[in-house]
Structures are given as C-alpha cells and as structure tokens.
Amino acid sequence: MSLQSKKSFAAIDYQRCDIKTCAPEKGLCPAVPACAHKVIKQLDGVFESPIIFQDMCMGCWDCIDACPLDAIGMTHIGA
C-alpha cells in the first residue's frame, strides 16, 4: 500500500543557479522569500546556492516563478 503514489516538488538545477548573477548586490536568492511554505533556504549564507527541503515542498511553484535564471523546476516522482 502506498500512501502517496505521485509526488511533485521543486528542484534546483545547480548548473544554472548563480547567486552572483541573479542577486549581485546582496547575494540573497529571490526564490527564498517567495516560498510561503519556507522550504527553500540559503543555509550556507549569502551568495551561496539555496537548497529545497523536497520532502516538505508543496509544489506551489512560487519559487519557480521567482527564480530569474530558471534554475528551479518541478520534478515528478511516482506513477
């Protein structure tokens, strides 16, 4: 028995993610404050790439819309 047969969540393409390009002044990822669920964070500090706590991601697309480099996309797992 599966509790959830399909899961969608945001994922970061670290080949595209470049905080120095999208936020050169302060080094704060614009996708972080856009996440109403607070599941994307810059744990290593400013000018560092964010991480997404995928197990808590609600799939709302707010971070995807906020990323100016299109480095965040939706990933689908399951049937």
mmCIF file of the N, C-alpha and C atoms, coordinates in Angstrom:
data_MODEL
# 
_entry.id   MODEL 
# 
loop_
_atom_site.group_PDB 
_atom_site.id 
_atom_site.type_symbol 
_atom_site.label_atom_id 
_atom_site.label_alt_id 
_atom_site.label_comp_id 
_atom_site.label_asym_id 
_atom_site.label_entity_id 
_atom_site.label_seq_id 
_atom_site.pdbx_PDB_ins_code 
_atom_site.Cartn_x 
_atom_site.Cartn_y 
_atom_site.Cartn_z 
_atom_site.occupancy 
_atom_site.B_iso_or_equiv 
_atom_site.pdbx_formal_charge 
_atom_site.auth_seq_id 
_atom_site.auth_comp_id 
_atom_site.auth_asym_id 
_atom_site.auth_atom_id 
_atom_site.pdbx_PDB_model_num 
ATOM 1   N N  . MET A 1 1  ? 0.837  -1.188 0.000   1.00 0.00 ? 1  MET A N  1 
ATOM 2   C CA . MET A 1 1  ? 0.000  0.000  0.000   1.00 0.00 ? 1  MET A CA 1 
ATOM 3   C C  . MET A 1 1  ? 0.878  1.245  0.000   1.00 0.00 ? 1  MET A C  1 
ATOM 4   N N  . SER A 1 2  ? 0.550  2.160  -0.862  1.00 0.00 ? 2  SER A N  1 
ATOM 5   C CA . SER A 1 2  ? 1.306  3.396  -0.963  1.00 0.00 ? 2  SER A CA 1 
ATOM 6   C C  . SER A 1 2  ? 0.473  4.554  -0.431  1.00 0.00 ? 2  SER A C  1 
ATOM 7   N N  . LEU A 1 3  ? 1.057  5.344  0.434   1.00 0.00 ? 3  LEU A N  1 
ATOM 8   C CA . LEU A 1 3  ? 0.338  6.493  0.971   1.00 0.00 ? 3  LEU A CA 1 
ATOM 9   C C  . LEU A 1 3  ? 0.191  7.591  -0.064  1.00 0.00 ? 3  LEU A C  1 
ATOM 10  N N  . GLN A 1 4  ? 1.200  7.710  -0.912  1.00 0.00 ? 4  GLN A N  1 
ATOM 11  C CA . GLN A 1 4  ? 1.159  8.730  -1.949  1.00 0.00 ? 4  GLN A CA 1 
ATOM 12  C C  . GLN A 1 4  ? 1.821  8.169  -3.193  1.00 0.00 ? 4  GLN A C  1 
ATOM 13  N N  . SER A 1 5  ? 1.050  7.964  -4.243  1.00 0.00 ? 5  SER A N  1 
ATOM 14  C CA . SER A 1 5  ? 1.582  7.324  -5.434  1.00 0.00 ? 5  SER A CA 1 
ATOM 15  C C  . SER A 1 5  ? 2.359  8.289  -6.327  1.00 0.00 ? 5  SER A C  1 
ATOM 16  N N  . LYS A 1 6  ? 2.119  9.567  -6.185  1.00 0.00 ? 6  LYS A N  1 
ATOM 17  C CA . LYS A 1 6  ? 2.821  10.541 -7.019  1.00 0.00 ? 6  LYS A CA 1 
ATOM 18  C C  . LYS A 1 6  ? 3.191  11.741 -6.166  1.00 0.00 ? 6  LYS A C  1 
ATOM 19  N N  . LYS A 1 7  ? 4.394  12.249 -6.358  1.00 0.00 ? 7  LYS A N  1 
ATOM 20  C CA . LYS A 1 7  ? 4.870  13.397 -5.614  1.00 0.00 ? 7  LYS A CA 1 
ATOM 21  C C  . LYS A 1 7  ? 5.526  14.364 -6.572  1.00 0.00 ? 7  LYS A C  1 
ATOM 22  N N  . SER A 1 8  ? 5.161  15.609 -6.463  1.00 0.00 ? 8  SER A N  1 
ATOM 23  C CA . SER A 1 8  ? 5.796  16.667 -7.243  1.00 0.00 ? 8  SER A CA 1 
ATOM 24  C C  . SER A 1 8  ? 6.454  17.637 -6.276  1.00 0.00 ? 8  SER A C  1 
ATOM 25  N N  . PHE A 1 9  ? 7.654  18.059 -6.631  1.00 0.00 ? 9  PHE A N  1 
ATOM 26  C CA . PHE A 1 9  ? 8.352  19.013 -5.778  1.00 0.00 ? 9  PHE A CA 1 
ATOM 27  C C  . PHE A 1 9  ? 9.330  19.824 -6.617  1.00 0.00 ? 9  PHE A C  1 
ATOM 28  N N  . ALA A 1 10 ? 9.725  20.957 -6.086  1.00 0.00 ? 10 ALA A N  1 
ATOM 29  C CA . ALA A 1 10 ? 10.688 21.823 -6.765  1.00 0.00 ? 10 ALA A CA 1 
ATOM 30  C C  . ALA A 1 10 ? 12.095 21.263 -6.591  1.00 0.00 ? 10 ALA A C  1 
ATOM 31  N N  . ALA A 1 11 ? 12.916 21.454 -7.613  1.00 0.00 ? 11 ALA A N  1 
ATOM 32  C CA . ALA A 1 11 ? 14.307 21.024 -7.579  1.00 0.00 ? 11 ALA A CA 1 
ATOM 33  C C  . ALA A 1 11 ? 15.165 22.094 -8.249  1.00 0.00 ? 11 ALA A C  1 
ATOM 34  N N  . ILE A 1 12 ? 16.369 22.267 -7.746  1.00 0.00 ? 12 ILE A N  1 
ATOM 35  C CA . ILE A 1 12 ? 17.280 23.289 -8.259  1.00 0.00 ? 12 ILE A CA 1 
ATOM 36  C C  . ILE A 1 12 ? 18.278 22.662 -9.229  1.00 0.00 ? 12 ILE A C  1 
ATOM 37  N N  . ASP A 1 13 ? 18.452 23.307 -10.367 1.00 0.00 ? 13 ASP A N  1 
ATOM 38  C CA . ASP A 1 13 ? 19.486 22.936 -11.333 1.00 0.00 ? 13 ASP A CA 1 
ATOM 39  C C  . ASP A 1 13 ? 20.721 23.758 -10.971 1.00 0.00 ? 13 ASP A C  1 
ATOM 40  N N  . TYR A 1 14 ? 21.660 23.149 -10.285 1.00 0.00 ? 14 TYR A N  1 
ATOM 41  C CA . TYR A 1 14 ? 22.833 23.880 -9.802  1.00 0.00 ? 14 TYR A CA 1 
ATOM 42  C C  . TYR A 1 14 ? 23.790 24.280 -10.927 1.00 0.00 ? 14 TYR A C  1 
ATOM 43  N N  . GLN A 1 15 ? 23.586 23.770 -12.122 1.00 0.00 ? 15 GLN A N  1 
ATOM 44  C CA . GLN A 1 15 ? 24.363 24.232 -13.278 1.00 0.00 ? 15 GLN A CA 1 
ATOM 45  C C  . GLN A 1 15 ? 23.918 25.638 -13.678 1.00 0.00 ? 15 GLN A C  1 
ATOM 46  N N  . ARG A 1 16 ? 22.647 25.950 -13.463 1.00 0.00 ? 16 ARG A N  1 
ATOM 47  C CA . ARG A 1 16 ? 22.090 27.262 -13.818 1.00 0.00 ? 16 ARG A CA 1 
ATOM 48  C C  . ARG A 1 16 ? 22.109 28.246 -12.662 1.00 0.00 ? 16 ARG A C  1 
ATOM 49  N N  . CYS A 1 17 ? 21.982 27.755 -11.436 1.00 0.00 ? 17 CYS A N  1 
ATOM 50  C CA . CYS A 1 17 ? 21.874 28.612 -10.255 1.00 0.00 ? 17 CYS A CA 1 
ATOM 51  C C  . CYS A 1 17 ? 23.187 29.364 -10.031 1.00 0.00 ? 17 CYS A C  1 
ATOM 52  N N  . ASP A 1 18 ? 23.105 30.691 -10.030 1.00 0.00 ? 18 ASP A N  1 
ATOM 53  C CA . ASP A 1 18 ? 24.285 31.533 -9.804  1.00 0.00 ? 18 ASP A CA 1 
ATOM 54  C C  . ASP A 1 18 ? 23.831 32.800 -9.090  1.00 0.00 ? 18 ASP A C  1 
ATOM 55  N N  . ILE A 1 19 ? 23.964 32.788 -7.783  1.00 0.00 ? 19 ILE A N  1 
ATOM 56  C CA . ILE A 1 19 ? 23.506 33.917 -6.968  1.00 0.00 ? 19 ILE A CA 1 
ATOM 57  C C  . ILE A 1 19 ? 24.230 35.205 -7.341  1.00 0.00 ? 19 ILE A C  1 
ATOM 58  N N  . LYS A 1 20 ? 25.472 35.110 -7.741  1.00 0.00 ? 20 LYS A N  1 
ATOM 59  C CA . LYS A 1 20 ? 26.228 36.318 -8.113  1.00 0.00 ? 20 LYS A CA 1 
ATOM 60  C C  . LYS A 1 20 ? 25.653 36.996 -9.348  1.00 0.00 ? 20 LYS A C  1 
ATOM 61  N N  . THR A 1 21 ? 24.944 36.231 -10.179 1.00 0.00 ? 21 THR A N  1 
ATOM 62  C CA . THR A 1 21 ? 24.310 36.777 -11.374 1.00 0.00 ? 21 THR A CA 1 
ATOM 63  C C  . THR A 1 21 ? 22.922 37.328 -11.077 1.00 0.00 ? 21 THR A C  1 
ATOM 64  N N  . CYS A 1 22 ? 22.117 36.568 -10.351 1.00 0.00 ? 22 CYS A N  1 
ATOM 65  C CA . CYS A 1 22 ? 20.722 36.986 -10.149 1.00 0.00 ? 22 CYS A CA 1 
ATOM 66  C C  . CYS A 1 22 ? 20.556 37.955 -8.986  1.00 0.00 ? 22 CYS A C  1 
ATOM 67  N N  . ALA A 1 23 ? 21.478 37.975 -8.032  1.00 0.00 ? 23 ALA A N  1 
ATOM 68  C CA . ALA A 1 23 ? 21.372 38.884 -6.888  1.00 0.00 ? 23 ALA A CA 1 
ATOM 69  C C  . ALA A 1 23 ? 22.745 39.452 -6.538  1.00 0.00 ? 23 ALA A C  1 
ATOM 70  N N  . PRO A 1 24 ? 23.352 40.208 -7.471  1.00 0.00 ? 24 PRO A N  1 
ATOM 71  C CA . PRO A 1 24 ? 24.734 40.657 -7.270  1.00 0.00 ? 24 PRO A CA 1 
ATOM 72  C C  . PRO A 1 24 ? 24.928 41.651 -6.124  1.00 0.00 ? 24 PRO A C  1 
ATOM 73  N N  . GLU A 1 25 ? 23.893 42.356 -5.732  1.00 0.00 ? 25 GLU A N  1 
ATOM 74  C CA . GLU A 1 25 ? 24.029 43.365 -4.675  1.00 0.00 ? 25 GLU A CA 1 
ATOM 75  C C  . GLU A 1 25 ? 24.115 42.759 -3.275  1.00 0.00 ? 25 GLU A C  1 
ATOM 76  N N  . LYS A 1 26 ? 23.145 41.904 -2.933  1.00 0.00 ? 26 LYS A N  1 
ATOM 77  C CA . LYS A 1 26 ? 23.052 41.384 -1.571  1.00 0.00 ? 26 LYS A CA 1 
ATOM 78  C C  . LYS A 1 26 ? 23.304 39.887 -1.459  1.00 0.00 ? 26 LYS A C  1 
ATOM 79  N N  . GLY A 1 27 ? 23.274 39.166 -2.579  1.00 0.00 ? 27 GLY A N  1 
ATOM 80  C CA . GLY A 1 27 ? 23.529 37.736 -2.554  1.00 0.00 ? 27 GLY A CA 1 
ATOM 81  C C  . GLY A 1 27 ? 22.411 36.907 -1.966  1.00 0.00 ? 27 GLY A C  1 
ATOM 82  N N  . LEU A 1 28 ? 21.199 37.459 -1.972  1.00 0.00 ? 28 LEU A N  1 
ATOM 83  C CA . LEU A 1 28 ? 20.050 36.748 -1.428  1.00 0.00 ? 28 LEU A CA 1 
ATOM 84  C C  . LEU A 1 28 ? 19.199 36.205 -2.568  1.00 0.00 ? 28 LEU A C  1 
ATOM 85  N N  . CYS A 1 29 ? 18.997 34.919 -2.577  1.00 0.00 ? 29 CYS A N  1 
ATOM 86  C CA . CYS A 1 29 ? 18.212 34.257 -3.615  1.00 0.00 ? 29 CYS A CA 1 
ATOM 87  C C  . CYS A 1 29 ? 16.773 34.765 -3.585  1.00 0.00 ? 29 CYS A C  1 
ATOM 88  N N  . PRO A 1 30 ? 16.255 35.272 -4.704  1.00 0.00 ? 30 PRO A N  1 
ATOM 89  C CA . PRO A 1 30 ? 14.881 35.781 -4.725  1.00 0.00 ? 30 PRO A CA 1 
ATOM 90  C C  . PRO A 1 30 ? 13.820 34.704 -4.534  1.00 0.00 ? 30 PRO A C  1 
ATOM 91  N N  . ALA A 1 31 ? 14.164 33.445 -4.724  1.00 0.00 ? 31 ALA A N  1 
ATOM 92  C CA . ALA A 1 31 ? 13.201 32.362 -4.539  1.00 0.00 ? 31 ALA A CA 1 
ATOM 93  C C  . ALA A 1 31 ? 12.955 32.057 -3.063  1.00 0.00 ? 31 ALA A C  1 
ATOM 94  N N  . VAL A 1 32 ? 13.917 32.372 -2.209  1.00 0.00 ? 32 VAL A N  1 
ATOM 95  C CA . VAL A 1 32 ? 13.776 32.064 -0.778  1.00 0.00 ? 32 VAL A CA 1 
ATOM 96  C C  . VAL A 1 32 ? 12.597 32.812 -0.150  1.00 0.00 ? 32 VAL A C  1 
ATOM 97  N N  . PRO A 1 33 ? 12.518 34.138 -0.254  1.00 0.00 ? 33 PRO A N  1 
ATOM 98  C CA . PRO A 1 33 ? 11.363 34.820 0.350   1.00 0.00 ? 33 PRO A CA 1 
ATOM 99  C C  . PRO A 1 33 ? 10.052 34.558 -0.388  1.00 0.00 ? 33 PRO A C  1 
ATOM 100 N N  . ALA A 1 34 ? 10.134 34.107 -1.632  1.00 0.00 ? 34 ALA A N  1 
ATOM 101 C CA . ALA A 1 34 ? 8.920  33.818 -2.400  1.00 0.00 ? 34 ALA A CA 1 
ATOM 102 C C  . ALA A 1 34 ? 8.207  32.559 -1.913  1.00 0.00 ? 34 ALA A C  1 
ATOM 103 N N  . CYS A 1 35 ? 8.920  31.685 -1.225  1.00 0.00 ? 35 CYS A N  1 
ATOM 104 C CA . CYS A 1 35 ? 8.335  30.426 -0.746  1.00 0.00 ? 35 CYS A CA 1 
ATOM 105 C C  . CYS A 1 35 ? 7.528  30.668 0.524   1.00 0.00 ? 35 CYS A C  1 
ATOM 106 N N  . ALA A 1 36 ? 6.225  30.644 0.385   1.00 0.00 ? 36 ALA A N  1 
ATOM 107 C CA . ALA A 1 36 ? 5.335  30.863 1.528   1.00 0.00 ? 36 ALA A CA 1 
ATOM 108 C C  . ALA A 1 36 ? 5.431  29.728 2.550   1.00 0.00 ? 36 ALA A C  1 
ATOM 109 N N  . HIS A 1 37 ? 5.887  28.565 2.108   1.00 0.00 ? 37 HIS A N  1 
ATOM 110 C CA . HIS A 1 37 ? 5.976  27.403 2.989   1.00 0.00 ? 37 HIS A CA 1 
ATOM 111 C C  . HIS A 1 37 ? 7.340  27.294 3.678   1.00 0.00 ? 37 HIS A C  1 
ATOM 112 N N  . LYS A 1 38 ? 8.246  28.199 3.336   1.00 0.00 ? 38 LYS A N  1 
ATOM 113 C CA . LYS A 1 38 ? 9.581  28.275 3.957   1.00 0.00 ? 38 LYS A CA 1 
ATOM 114 C C  . LYS A 1 38 ? 10.380 26.986 3.836   1.00 0.00 ? 38 LYS A C  1 
ATOM 115 N N  . VAL A 1 39 ? 10.335 26.359 2.663   1.00 0.00 ? 39 VAL A N  1 
ATOM 116 C CA . VAL A 1 39 ? 11.066 25.109 2.473   1.00 0.00 ? 39 VAL A CA 1 
ATOM 117 C C  . VAL A 1 39 ? 12.291 25.274 1.571   1.00 0.00 ? 39 VAL A C  1 
ATOM 118 N N  . ILE A 1 40 ? 12.596 26.497 1.175   1.00 0.00 ? 40 ILE A N  1 
ATOM 119 C CA . ILE A 1 40 ? 13.820 26.781 0.421   1.00 0.00 ? 40 ILE A CA 1 
ATOM 120 C C  . ILE A 1 40 ? 14.635 27.765 1.255   1.00 0.00 ? 40 ILE A C  1 
ATOM 121 N N  . LYS A 1 41 ? 15.899 27.436 1.470   1.00 0.00 ? 41 LYS A N  1 
ATOM 122 C CA . LYS A 1 41 ? 16.756 28.221 2.362   1.00 0.00 ? 41 LYS A CA 1 
ATOM 123 C C  . LYS A 1 41 ? 18.169 28.342 1.798   1.00 0.00 ? 41 LYS A C  1 
ATOM 124 N N  . GLN A 1 42 ? 18.837 29.410 2.184   1.00 0.00 ? 42 GLN A N  1 
ATOM 125 C CA . GLN A 1 42 ? 20.261 29.575 1.905   1.00 0.00 ? 42 GLN A CA 1 
ATOM 126 C C  . GLN A 1 42 ? 20.996 29.277 3.205   1.00 0.00 ? 42 GLN A C  1 
ATOM 127 N N  . LEU A 1 43 ? 21.168 28.028 3.515   1.00 0.00 ? 43 LEU A N  1 
ATOM 128 C CA . LEU A 1 43 ? 21.747 27.611 4.794   1.00 0.00 ? 43 LEU A CA 1 
ATOM 129 C C  . LEU A 1 43 ? 23.205 28.016 4.956   1.00 0.00 ? 43 LEU A C  1 
ATOM 130 N N  . ASP A 1 44 ? 23.944 28.071 3.859   1.00 0.00 ? 44 ASP A N  1 
ATOM 131 C CA . ASP A 1 44 ? 25.372 28.384 3.946   1.00 0.00 ? 44 ASP A CA 1 
ATOM 132 C C  . ASP A 1 44 ? 25.655 29.871 3.892   1.00 0.00 ? 44 ASP A C  1 
ATOM 133 N N  . GLY A 1 45 ? 24.608 30.708 3.837   1.00 0.00 ? 45 GLY A N  1 
ATOM 134 C CA . GLY A 1 45 ? 24.788 32.158 3.874   1.00 0.00 ? 45 GLY A CA 1 
ATOM 135 C C  . GLY A 1 45 ? 24.567 32.821 2.527   1.00 0.00 ? 45 GLY A C  1 
ATOM 136 N N  . VAL A 1 46 ? 24.743 34.130 2.536   1.00 0.00 ? 46 VAL A N  1 
ATOM 137 C CA . VAL A 1 46 ? 24.547 34.915 1.319   1.00 0.00 ? 46 VAL A CA 1 
ATOM 138 C C  . VAL A 1 46 ? 25.565 34.514 0.260   1.00 0.00 ? 46 VAL A C  1 
ATOM 139 N N  . PHE A 1 47 ? 25.191 34.714 -0.986  1.00 0.00 ? 47 PHE A N  1 
ATOM 140 C CA . PHE A 1 47 ? 25.990 34.362 -2.162  1.00 0.00 ? 47 PHE A CA 1 
ATOM 141 C C  . PHE A 1 47 ? 26.219 32.858 -2.300  1.00 0.00 ? 47 PHE A C  1 
ATOM 142 N N  . GLU A 1 48 ? 25.454 32.055 -1.564  1.00 0.00 ? 48 GLU A N  1 
ATOM 143 C CA . GLU A 1 48 ? 25.516 30.595 -1.692  1.00 0.00 ? 48 GLU A CA 1 
ATOM 144 C C  . GLU A 1 48 ? 24.194 30.103 -2.279  1.00 0.00 ? 48 GLU A C  1 
ATOM 145 N N  . SER A 1 49 ? 24.245 29.035 -3.026  1.00 0.00 ? 49 SER A N  1 
ATOM 146 C CA . SER A 1 49 ? 23.034 28.485 -3.633  1.00 0.00 ? 49 SER A CA 1 
ATOM 147 C C  . SER A 1 49 ? 22.080 27.977 -2.558  1.00 0.00 ? 49 SER A C  1 
ATOM 148 N N  . PRO A 1 50 ? 20.787 28.136 -2.796  1.00 0.00 ? 50 PRO A N  1 
ATOM 149 C CA . PRO A 1 50 ? 19.809 27.641 -1.822  1.00 0.00 ? 50 PRO A CA 1 
ATOM 150 C C  . PRO A 1 50 ? 19.612 26.131 -1.943  1.00 0.00 ? 50 PRO A C  1 
ATOM 151 N N  . ILE A 1 51 ? 18.958 25.575 -0.953  1.00 0.00 ? 51 ILE A N  1 
ATOM 152 C CA . ILE A 1 51 ? 18.540 24.178 -1.014  1.00 0.00 ? 51 ILE A CA 1 
ATOM 153 C C  . ILE A 1 51 ? 17.035 24.137 -0.775  1.00 0.00 ? 51 ILE A C  1 
ATOM 154 N N  . ILE A 1 52 ? 16.401 23.106 -1.291  1.00 0.00 ? 52 ILE A N  1 
ATOM 155 C CA . ILE A 1 52 ? 14.964 22.919 -1.101  1.00 0.00 ? 52 ILE A CA 1 
ATOM 156 C C  . ILE A 1 52 ? 14.756 21.660 -0.273  1.00 0.00 ? 52 ILE A C  1 
ATOM 157 N N  . PHE A 1 53 ? 13.999 21.778 0.795   1.00 0.00 ? 53 PHE A N  1 
ATOM 158 C CA . PHE A 1 53 ? 13.620 20.623 1.591   1.00 0.00 ? 53 PHE A CA 1 
ATOM 159 C C  . PHE A 1 53 ? 12.473 19.943 0.847   1.00 0.00 ? 53 PHE A C  1 
ATOM 160 N N  . GLN A 1 54 ? 12.829 19.047 -0.058  1.00 0.00 ? 54 GLN A N  1 
ATOM 161 C CA . GLN A 1 54 ? 11.885 18.474 -1.008  1.00 0.00 ? 54 GLN A CA 1 
ATOM 162 C C  . GLN A 1 54 ? 10.784 17.663 -0.346  1.00 0.00 ? 54 GLN A C  1 
ATOM 163 N N  . ASP A 1 55 ? 11.064 17.054 0.782   1.00 0.00 ? 55 ASP A N  1 
ATOM 164 C CA . ASP A 1 55 ? 10.034 16.261 1.443   1.00 0.00 ? 55 ASP A CA 1 
ATOM 165 C C  . ASP A 1 55 ? 8.921  17.134 2.014   1.00 0.00 ? 55 ASP A C  1 
ATOM 166 N N  . MET A 1 56 ? 9.182  18.438 2.166   1.00 0.00 ? 56 MET A N  1 
ATOM 167 C CA . MET A 1 56 ? 8.166  19.361 2.683   1.00 0.00 ? 56 MET A CA 1 
ATOM 168 C C  . MET A 1 56 ? 7.592  20.275 1.603   1.00 0.00 ? 56 MET A C  1 
ATOM 169 N N  . CYS A 1 57 ? 8.122  20.193 0.392   1.00 0.00 ? 57 CYS A N  1 
ATOM 170 C CA . CYS A 1 57 ? 7.676  21.054 -0.705  1.00 0.00 ? 57 CYS A CA 1 
ATOM 171 C C  . CYS A 1 57 ? 6.222  20.758 -1.061  1.00 0.00 ? 57 CYS A C  1 
ATOM 172 N N  . MET A 1 58 ? 5.429  21.810 -1.194  1.00 0.00 ? 58 MET A N  1 
ATOM 173 C CA . MET A 1 58 ? 4.008  21.677 -1.502  1.00 0.00 ? 58 MET A CA 1 
ATOM 174 C C  . MET A 1 58 ? 3.737  21.749 -3.007  1.00 0.00 ? 58 MET A C  1 
ATOM 175 N N  . GLY A 1 59 ? 4.757  22.014 -3.808  1.00 0.00 ? 59 GLY A N  1 
ATOM 176 C CA . GLY A 1 59 ? 4.577  22.088 -5.258  1.00 0.00 ? 59 GLY A CA 1 
ATOM 177 C C  . GLY A 1 59 ? 3.759  23.291 -5.701  1.00 0.00 ? 59 GLY A C  1 
ATOM 178 N N  . CYS A 1 60 ? 3.934  24.418 -5.025  1.00 0.00 ? 60 CYS A N  1 
ATOM 179 C CA . CYS A 1 60 ? 3.105  25.597 -5.319  1.00 0.00 ? 60 CYS A CA 1 
ATOM 180 C C  . CYS A 1 60 ? 3.648  26.457 -6.470  1.00 0.00 ? 60 CYS A C  1 
ATOM 181 N N  . TRP A 1 61 ? 4.872  26.248 -6.885  1.00 0.00 ? 61 TRP A N  1 
ATOM 182 C CA . TRP A 1 61 ? 5.526  26.954 -7.985  1.00 0.00 ? 61 TRP A CA 1 
ATOM 183 C C  . TRP A 1 61 ? 5.990  28.376 -7.654  1.00 0.00 ? 61 TRP A C  1 
ATOM 184 N N  . ASP A 1 62 ? 5.811  28.847 -6.449  1.00 0.00 ? 62 ASP A N  1 
ATOM 185 C CA . ASP A 1 62 ? 6.205  30.222 -6.115  1.00 0.00 ? 62 ASP A CA 1 
ATOM 186 C C  . ASP A 1 62 ? 7.703  30.449 -6.310  1.00 0.00 ? 62 ASP A C  1 
ATOM 187 N N  . CYS A 1 63 ? 8.521  29.491 -5.898  1.00 0.00 ? 63 CYS A N  1 
ATOM 188 C CA . CYS A 1 63 ? 9.970  29.647 -6.057  1.00 0.00 ? 63 CYS A CA 1 
ATOM 189 C C  . CYS A 1 63 ? 10.363 29.579 -7.530  1.00 0.00 ? 63 CYS A C  1 
ATOM 190 N N  . ILE A 1 64 ? 9.654  28.760 -8.295  1.00 0.00 ? 64 ILE A N  1 
ATOM 191 C CA . ILE A 1 64 ? 9.933  28.636 -9.730  1.00 0.00 ? 64 ILE A CA 1 
ATOM 192 C C  . ILE A 1 64 ? 9.671  29.966 -10.425 1.00 0.00 ? 64 ILE A C  1 
ATOM 193 N N  . ASP A 1 65 ? 8.556  30.588 -10.091 1.00 0.00 ? 65 ASP A N  1 
ATOM 194 C CA . ASP A 1 65 ? 8.210  31.884 -10.681 1.00 0.00 ? 65 ASP A CA 1 
ATOM 195 C C  . ASP A 1 65 ? 9.187  32.980 -10.256 1.00 0.00 ? 65 ASP A C  1 
ATOM 196 N N  . ALA A 1 66 ? 9.755  32.873 -9.056  1.00 0.00 ? 66 ALA A N  1 
ATOM 197 C CA . ALA A 1 66 ? 10.642 33.912 -8.532  1.00 0.00 ? 66 ALA A CA 1 
ATOM 198 C C  . ALA A 1 66 ? 12.082 33.804 -9.034  1.00 0.00 ? 66 ALA A C  1 
ATOM 199 N N  . CYS A 1 67 ? 12.471 32.661 -9.553  1.00 0.00 ? 67 CYS A N  1 
ATOM 200 C CA . CYS A 1 67 ? 13.865 32.461 -9.980  1.00 0.00 ? 67 CYS A CA 1 
ATOM 201 C C  . CYS A 1 67 ? 14.109 33.125 -11.337 1.00 0.00 ? 67 CYS A C  1 
ATOM 202 N N  . PRO A 1 68 ? 14.961 34.172 -11.381 1.00 0.00 ? 68 PRO A N  1 
ATOM 203 C CA . PRO A 1 68 ? 15.206 34.865 -12.640 1.00 0.00 ? 68 PRO A CA 1 
ATOM 204 C C  . PRO A 1 68 ? 16.063 34.082 -13.635 1.00 0.00 ? 68 PRO A C  1 
ATOM 205 N N  . LEU A 1 69 ? 16.733 33.030 -13.179 1.00 0.00 ? 69 LEU A N  1 
ATOM 206 C CA . LEU A 1 69 ? 17.610 32.254 -14.055 1.00 0.00 ? 69 LEU A CA 1 
ATOM 207 C C  . LEU A 1 69 ? 16.977 30.941 -14.522 1.00 0.00 ? 69 LEU A C  1 
ATOM 208 N N  . ASP A 1 70 ? 15.718 30.729 -14.167 1.00 0.00 ? 70 ASP A N  1 
ATOM 209 C CA . ASP A 1 70 ? 15.041 29.468 -14.499 1.00 0.00 ? 70 ASP A CA 1 
ATOM 210 C C  . ASP A 1 70 ? 15.826 28.258 -14.019 1.00 0.00 ? 70 ASP A C  1 
ATOM 211 N N  . ALA A 1 71 ? 16.417 28.387 -12.827 1.00 0.00 ? 71 ALA A N  1 
ATOM 212 C CA . ALA A 1 71 ? 17.217 27.310 -12.270 1.00 0.00 ? 71 ALA A CA 1 
ATOM 213 C C  . ALA A 1 71 ? 16.398 26.378 -11.391 1.00 0.00 ? 71 ALA A C  1 
ATOM 214 N N  . ILE A 1 72 ? 15.132 26.705 -11.165 1.00 0.00 ? 72 ILE A N  1 
ATOM 215 C CA . ILE A 1 72 ? 14.278 25.862 -10.341 1.00 0.00 ? 72 ILE A CA 1 
ATOM 216 C C  . ILE A 1 72 ? 13.145 25.333 -11.212 1.00 0.00 ? 72 ILE A C  1 
ATOM 217 N N  . GLY A 1 73 ? 12.929 24.042 -11.133 1.00 0.00 ? 73 GLY A N  1 
ATOM 218 C CA . GLY A 1 73 ? 11.864 23.415 -11.908 1.00 0.00 ? 73 GLY A CA 1 
ATOM 219 C C  . GLY A 1 73 ? 11.146 22.373 -11.079 1.00 0.00 ? 73 GLY A C  1 
ATOM 220 N N  . MET A 1 74 ? 10.049 21.890 -11.601 1.00 0.00 ? 74 MET A N  1 
ATOM 221 C CA . MET A 1 74 ? 9.251  20.885 -10.906 1.00 0.00 ? 74 MET A CA 1 
ATOM 222 C C  . MET A 1 74 ? 9.717  19.497 -11.319 1.00 0.00 ? 74 MET A C  1 
ATOM 223 N N  . THR A 1 75 ? 9.869  18.632 -10.342 1.00 0.00 ? 75 THR A N  1 
ATOM 224 C CA . THR A 1 75 ? 10.254 17.243 -10.555 1.00 0.00 ? 75 THR A CA 1 
ATOM 225 C C  . THR A 1 75 ? 9.109  16.358 -10.112 1.00 0.00 ? 75 THR A C  1 
ATOM 226 N N  . HIS A 1 76 ? 8.849  15.308 -10.874 1.00 0.00 ? 76 HIS A N  1 
ATOM 227 C CA . HIS A 1 76 ? 7.758  14.392 -10.565 1.00 0.00 ? 76 HIS A CA 1 
ATOM 228 C C  . HIS A 1 76 ? 8.321  12.994 -10.323 1.00 0.00 ? 76 HIS A C  1 
ATOM 229 N N  . ILE A 1 77 ? 7.875  12.380 -9.239  1.00 0.00 ? 77 ILE A N  1 
ATOM 230 C CA . ILE A 1 77 ? 8.291  11.017 -8.898  1.00 0.00 ? 77 ILE A CA 1 
ATOM 231 C C  . ILE A 1 77 ? 7.044  10.183 -8.665  1.00 0.00 ? 77 ILE A C  1 
ATOM 232 N N  . GLY A 1 78 ? 7.037  8.987  -9.133  1.00 0.00 ? 78 GLY A N  1 
ATOM 233 C CA . GLY A 1 78 ? 5.924  8.088  -8.875  1.00 0.00 ? 78 GLY A CA 1 
ATOM 234 C C  . GLY A 1 78 ? 5.131  7.786  -10.127 1.00 0.00 ? 78 GLY A C  1 
ATOM 235 N N  . ALA A 1 79 ? 4.084  7.043  -9.940  1.00 0.00 ? 79 ALA A N  1 
ATOM 236 C CA . ALA A 1 79 ? 3.254  6.605  -11.061 1.00 0.00 ? 79 ALA A CA 1 
ATOM 237 C C  . ALA A 1 79 ? 2.259  7.650  -11.488 1.00 0.00 ? 79 ALA A C  1 
# 
